Amino acid sequence: QLVESGGGLVQAGGSLRLSCVAEGRTFGNSAMAWFRQAPGKEREFVATINWNGIWTDYADAVKGRFTISRDNGKNMVYLQMNSLKPEDTANYYCAASVRSSTDRTALEYGYWGQGTQVTVSS
């Protein structure tokens, strides 16, 4: 089970740090990712990190503003979000892959959290 936290309401230009903890099992050998879904839109890829944290990949919309990281000892994955924009408003989901390498495709992720809401006001 994946549990996200850290969402909330923030003004444009502000920062938030999302956390995701794996409960009941470890995902130390799995790639992890963050996706987001805004009302009326499809779920979209945000960022992914490979099993040991060496490789990361970001959607163009967040590159340079968001940073994904992980702490396998704590079964945690993080998403540091800086310079937030109103268009970043969405429900953010943590996901764990069945593979160790990064991937932008949601179908590669077999485990999902319930999401945490991020709202950015203008």
Helices and strands as residue ranges (DSSP letters): E 2-5, E 8-11, E 16-22, E 32-37, E 44-49, E 56-58, E 66-71, G 72-74, E 76-81, G 86-88, E 90-97, G 106-108, E 109-112, E 116-121
